[in-house]
Amino acid sequence: MPLGKKIAFLGAGNMAEALVKGLLSAGTAAAGEIVCAEPRAERREDLRARHGVAVTAGNVEAVRQAQILVLSVKPQVMDALLDEIAEAVDHSKLVISIAAGVPISAIARRLGAGTRVVRTMPNTPALVGEGATALARGAHATDADLAQAVALFEAVGTAVVVDEHLLDAVTGLSGSGPAFVFLAIEALADGGVKMGLPRHVALALAAQTVVGAGQLVLETGEHPGKLKDQVTSPGGTTIAGVHALEAAGFRAALIAAVEAATRRSRELGEAAAAR
């Protein structure tokens, strides 16, 4: 749905550009409704040339133009950004954060009581329109605010709504998860090379196998265990491979990876909340 509001991206890195591209492609926003605040002149000109959006070097200038503010800077510079824009943010503006580990309370504390905040955790596949984003709304964000934030992230993939305390688990699963999948793709390709496949063939087959398997889960709605059983013939090749994975602790390793990433996200959030 078209949002019909001016959107300011404060920070114009890869994720912000992915959102800009998605919004324009989906018709959720027009180029004239987007402004990107970015300190690097070369990056500003690149965004203007590629997407036709307005650009500025000033965060406060962008804030004053927009009704929706997307905080798309690194977590370590979030405090400085919030202090800079606080005087220009009033209760008419919706604030959407994509900074990992920065709790809603830390944002509201610097921008003022009553600030309408939606905190999100997108992931890097948003760069190709296949993102997975979880959103949590603050106490002062309305149903309409949440719907607008969901529409923004649906322009680059799937969006789900969760309670804020679950965002650390989201970070551990879908935020960090692409790195785990990249490792799996690399390892599958290495296995193919070990068995004689050319590197480029092995990598293409491994990547497409992961894409196809994921799409099969999403489109069929079947439990992945059932889909696994459908391709695991008695005494066949797949069960031999599954046995090798089980012996190596494959599933336990993935569970432990999500747990470790979740715990680290929680630690970072506690540190941000204490500042």
C-alpha positions as MATLAB code, in Angstrom:
seq = 'MPLGKKIAFLGAGNMAEALVKGLLSAGTAAAGEIVCAEPRAERREDLRARHGVAVTAGNVEAVRQAQILVLSVKPQVMDALLDEIAEAVDHSKLVISIAAGVPISAIARRLGAGTRVVRTMPNTPALVGEGATALARGAHATDADLAQAVALFEAVGTAVVVDEHLLDAVTGLSGSGPAFVFLAIEALADGGVKMGLPRHVALALAAQTVVGAGQLVLETGEHPGKLKDQVTSPGGTTIAGVHALEAAGFRAALIAAVEAATRRSRELGEAAAAR';
ca = [
       0.000    0.000    0.000;
       1.288    3.526   -0.706;
       2.250    5.166    2.571;
       1.585    8.688    1.312;
       4.104   10.173    3.733;
       7.593   11.630    3.455;
      10.225    9.161    4.659;
      13.678   10.183    5.889;
      16.512    7.674    6.052;
      19.092    8.850    8.566;
      22.116    6.956    7.331;
      22.219    5.639    3.778;
      24.145    2.386    3.890;
      23.313   -0.880    2.154;
      20.213   -1.674    4.212;
      18.784    1.807    3.747;
      19.341    1.590   -0.006;
      17.684   -1.846   -0.078;
      14.627   -0.330    1.606;
      14.615    2.604   -0.812;
      14.752    0.246   -3.794;
      12.017   -1.940   -2.339;
       9.725    0.979   -1.570;
      10.097    2.360   -5.083;
       9.674   -1.031   -6.791;
       6.592   -1.923   -4.748;
       5.010    1.493   -5.208;
       4.925    1.896   -1.428;
       6.594    5.295   -1.818;
       7.532    7.573   -4.702;
      11.012    9.000   -5.181;
       9.710   12.453   -4.255;
       8.588   11.096   -0.868;
      12.048    9.891    0.182;
      15.018   11.836    1.510;
      18.325   10.251    2.515;
      20.661   11.947    4.994;
      24.244   10.892    4.358;
      27.533   12.645    5.259;
      29.513   11.341    2.256;
      29.021   13.510   -0.834;
      29.881   10.703   -3.250;
      27.316    8.417   -1.659;
      24.636   11.142   -1.784;
      25.182   11.699   -5.489;
      25.122    7.959   -6.145;
      21.749    7.605   -4.404;
      20.311   10.595   -6.243;
      21.519    9.301   -9.615;
      20.363    5.727   -9.097;
      17.004    6.257   -7.411;
      15.996    9.871   -7.987;
      15.477   10.507   -4.273;
      16.302   13.713   -2.411;
      19.558   13.741   -0.468;
      21.060   15.944    2.204;
      24.120   16.032    4.438;
      22.045   17.164    7.425;
      20.115   14.782    9.657;
      18.051   17.557   11.239;
      17.109   18.910    7.812;
      15.870   15.458    6.776;
      13.908   15.029   10.013;
      12.089   18.326    9.525;
      10.971   17.264    6.040;
       9.547   13.862    6.975;
       6.733   12.175    8.894;
       8.490    8.773    9.057;
      12.091    8.596   10.260;
      14.158    5.464    9.618;
      17.190    5.324   11.919;
      19.582    3.383    9.694;
      22.951    4.063   11.295;
      25.304    1.663   13.073;
      24.367    0.971   16.710;
      27.608    2.524   17.959;
      26.679    5.950   16.559;
      22.992    5.811   17.459;
      23.368    7.839   20.662;
      25.072   10.701   18.816;
      22.376   10.677   16.115;
      19.544   10.729   18.649;
      21.097   13.610   20.556;
      21.518   15.522   17.285;
      17.926   15.145   16.085;
      16.071   15.228   19.423;
      15.045   18.877   19.142;
      13.485   18.275   15.711;
      11.480   15.145   16.639;
       7.967   15.681   17.931;
       5.028   13.361   18.547;
       3.763   13.750   14.975;
       6.666   11.662   13.664;
       6.997    7.888   13.537;
      10.511    6.686   14.399;
      11.596    3.316   12.977;
      14.936    1.870   14.085;
      16.868   -0.863   12.281;
      19.848   -0.709   14.668;
      20.568   -4.092   16.233;
      20.611   -4.212   20.014;
      19.295   -0.692   20.678;
      16.126   -1.008   22.795;
      13.067    1.168   22.387;
      13.603    2.581   25.871;
      17.058    3.892   24.907;
      15.626    5.637   21.835;
      12.679    7.127   23.727;
      14.919    8.323   26.548;
      16.896   10.524   24.167;
      13.996   11.632   21.948;
      11.532   12.283   24.753;
       8.573   10.660   26.431;
       5.710    9.902   24.099;
       7.895    9.305   21.037;
       6.269    6.851   18.647;
       8.902    4.147   18.101;
       8.898    0.882   16.154;
      12.053   -1.190   16.537;
      12.934   -3.661   13.795;
      15.430   -6.387   13.017;
      15.848   -6.843    9.247;
      18.475   -9.052    7.625;
      20.792   -8.729    4.650;
      18.714  -10.720    2.111;
      16.582   -7.566    2.010;
      19.270   -6.426   -0.446;
      17.761   -8.828   -3.008;
      14.131   -8.427   -1.938;
      14.121  -11.600    0.185;
      14.523  -10.143    3.650;
      13.070  -11.406    6.907;
      12.196   -8.600    9.320;
      10.682   -8.692   12.787;
       9.063   -5.564   14.222;
       8.180   -4.554   17.779;
       6.278   -1.408   18.649;
       6.836    0.898   21.557;
       4.143    1.912   23.999;
       3.202    5.072   22.094;
       3.176    3.633   18.566;
      -0.342    3.192   17.200;
      -1.863    0.378   15.156;
      -1.527    2.644   12.115;
       2.156    3.225   12.910;
       2.784   -0.501   13.064;
       0.899   -1.103    9.805;
       3.013    1.537    8.057;
       6.240    0.007    9.387;
       5.148   -3.471    8.283;
       4.328   -2.154    4.796;
       7.783   -0.588    4.579;
       9.568   -3.862    5.296;
       7.202   -6.010    3.249;
       8.584   -4.089    0.286;
      11.831   -6.055    0.757;
      10.567   -9.439    1.917;
       8.627  -10.935    4.819;
       7.701   -8.979    7.945;
       6.406  -10.346   11.245;
       5.379   -8.612   14.474;
       6.786   -9.785   17.814;
       7.122   -8.483   21.360;
      10.329   -6.533   21.892;
      11.816   -9.067   24.304;
      11.879  -11.584   21.418;
      14.005   -9.395   19.136;
      17.223  -10.810   20.580;
      16.107  -14.279   19.479;
      15.174  -12.840   16.074;
      18.676  -11.380   15.840;
      20.166  -14.762   16.674;
      18.006  -16.574   14.113;
      17.283  -14.427   11.068;
      19.635  -11.511   11.758;
      22.744  -13.663   12.109;
      21.260  -16.636   10.251;
      22.378  -15.597    6.742;
      26.004  -15.966    7.864;
      25.261  -19.488    9.073;
      23.614  -20.328    5.747;
      26.551  -18.834    3.816;
      28.829  -21.200    5.736;
      26.547  -24.108    4.832;
      26.564  -23.116    1.147;
      30.351  -22.840    1.186;
      30.692  -26.221    2.880;
      28.269  -27.913    0.464;
      30.209  -26.475   -2.468;
      33.486  -27.663   -0.936;
      31.963  -31.130   -0.666;
      31.069  -31.020   -4.340;
      34.604  -29.919   -5.240;
      36.035  -32.738   -3.127;
      33.918  -35.165   -5.130;
      35.176  -33.753   -8.438;
      32.810  -30.937   -9.420;
      34.261  -27.696  -10.816;
      34.129  -24.932   -8.194;
      31.679  -22.696  -10.106;
      29.322  -25.616  -10.742;
      29.438  -26.752   -7.116;
      28.766  -23.255   -5.804;
      25.850  -22.642   -8.175;
      24.264  -25.992   -7.270;
      24.777  -25.460   -3.534;
      23.279  -21.963   -3.532;
      20.273  -22.949   -5.641;
      19.692  -26.024   -3.472;
      19.390  -23.790   -0.400;
      17.107  -21.334   -2.232;
      14.894  -24.124   -3.548;
      14.663  -25.972   -0.238;
      13.665  -22.795    1.587;
      11.048  -21.944   -1.019;
       9.647  -25.461   -0.780;
       9.140  -25.069    2.971;
       7.438  -21.692    2.531;
       5.198  -22.621   -0.400;
       4.071  -26.066    0.775;
       3.673  -25.172    4.435;
       4.965  -28.644    5.267;
       7.211  -29.289    8.257;
      10.841  -29.526    7.067;
      11.138  -32.911    8.742;
       8.355  -34.248    6.516;
       9.985  -32.804    3.407;
      13.275  -34.378    4.477;
      11.562  -37.748    4.847;
      10.144  -37.461    1.317;
      13.638  -37.423   -0.191;
      15.192  -39.948    2.214;
      14.795  -43.403    0.659;
      15.529  -46.575    2.655;
      19.174  -47.486    2.267;
      19.743  -44.584   -0.116;
      22.221  -41.762   -0.550;
      20.352  -39.105    1.427;
      20.001  -41.147    4.616;
      23.710  -41.864    4.470;
      24.377  -38.119    4.318;
      21.835  -37.378    7.076;
      23.550  -39.943    9.291;
      26.888  -38.226    8.714;
      25.363  -34.850    9.654;
      23.811  -36.269   12.806;
      27.096  -37.877   13.808;
      28.837  -34.511   13.402;
      26.243  -32.700   15.516;
      24.909  -30.576   12.657;
      21.565  -29.676   14.220;
      23.054  -29.141   17.668;
      25.662  -26.803   16.160;
      23.000  -24.649   14.474;
      20.930  -24.487   17.645;
      24.040  -23.480   19.604;
      24.881  -20.807   17.002;
      21.430  -19.212   17.316;
      21.678  -19.366   21.103;
      25.139  -17.754   21.148;
      24.073  -14.968   18.780;
      20.933  -14.355   20.849;
      22.925  -14.086   24.071;
      25.328  -11.625   22.464;
      22.448   -9.519   21.161;
      20.996   -9.460   24.675;
      24.344   -8.320   26.114;
      24.594   -5.503   23.586;
      21.042   -4.407   24.311;
      21.673   -4.333   28.052;
      24.759   -2.189   27.478;
      22.789    0.226   25.271;
      19.984    0.466   27.820;
      22.470    1.301   30.576;
      24.049    4.244   28.717;
];
